[in-house]
Amino acid sequence: MPESVGQVLAHHARRPPAAPSRPRVLIAGAGGVLGGEVARRFIGSGRFSQVLVLLHEPMQVGLRGVTPLQVPAALQQPHDGTAGGAGPAWPEARADAAIVMFEPPRAFYERERAFWTPTPQVLPALAGWLRAAGVRDLLVLTPHQSGRLPQALQQGLANLDEAAVAALGFERVLLLRAASAPRADERLALLPRVARAMLGIFRYMIPTSQLPLRAVQLAQVAEAALALAPPGVHVLGPATLHAAAQGEAGPVLRAHFGLAEPAAMIA
């Protein structure tokens, strides 16, 4: 016996509401210690329906929900656009959030060789493509050497490229200015190595809040910041990141963003 219109409407009214669709996230710079930890955390969080990873050469990915995207070779380095012609196009993609990191892949990790690591100079072009791909939330991890960046710039936009990115119309832009460890160069001659060892005493004069955080700590703070940040442009300096990494990141980040604590926590 066919159902009446009233029965059909009543049946649909009893159906549970559809669960909201999960967002998609794109990761540029998934190599290196930091990139690997951030990618692992976001892939395993279950908050995203799809994780897109940018590559500079083909690679087979067997993880469910992870989609590789190869960046054309001509776009992997900054260019001034004076060559003429349309040029290569960025790959077709749609995403809701994006994470950009600049740490290069580890030399002896063969599996990381395929990951594309952008340079800071290519950030404006990359951000423009991300915005055109539907990205609303952009998180950029911008490591700097302790003592090299003035305190004022640790809490604000450091250059015109960052200002241009902030003006592209993203709903949220987060710049995590993490302190990075100086790289050792074992190819130095004997005298430069001795001089570096003698001057190494000055590293102990750097405030604790300016020392590098472990990759797992940065990944945890990045995930919490992307979940909590209100609309706008936000710069998290080394001191804020260090404070957020010491325990529960939520209270520190809410205070930084000017957000009230949840009622359950207040009670």
Phi, psi and omega in degrees: 000126183292146180285145175283167179299321180295322178293320178297315180295321178295322179297316180292328180293331180279347181291139178295146180298145181294138179292141179298142181292142180280146181286168176249142181235143178243136182241124173247123183095045183279000178272178181078174181295312182292312181299320179295320181290319178296315179298316180299318183292317183285326177293320183275354184289332183078002181278345186241137179284335181209138176242115179262133183239129181276134181239159172251355174210157185298146177205137177278129180243123183259001182281136179292134178083001179254125183240121177279144176229121181269129178273129178304143185303323183292342181259359184279348177236151180296145177216160185265359177075015182267003183287341180086158180082169182290325180076174181291151181259149173294154181295152177290130181200155172225131180208161180256330180222156180217146177236129182239129178226155187243008180283124183290158178298154177286136190297327187259013176254099186300324184291341181271353186298329185280344182289135177272129176251113179290158172260157178304331182292335182268359184303315180301316179293319179296317181294323177298319177294319179298319179295319178294335179277005176096004181293128178257329183243124181238125176242125182238123174267113185244087181293147177218155178286132180303133178086349181272334183253124180303152183302321181298322181281342175292338181251003181218188180288127189274335183204177182292330179298315179295322177296321179294321178296317181295337183268005185280350177100017174294149176290319178222133174235123179241123176249109180263106185266085185271139175291139180243151180282140176296141182276132177279141179242101184287352181274000180294150176289175186299310184297314176300326179292320178296317180297320180294322179294321180292322180280350181297344179300332184289342178293337179281353178268358179280133178303150181303323182292347180261357181281152182297143174269158175289154183301321181295327177290316179297320179297320179296315180293321180299317180296316180293320180296319180294330180279331189256337190297134174282170178303147179128185179257126184232133177243121179253111181281175182302322181296318179294317179297319180295317179295319181291334183275353185281341180198234175286121182287333186305304182301320180295316181290322177298319178295320180295320182276355181074032181261148176283151176290147176303150183301323181297323181288325180292320180293000000 
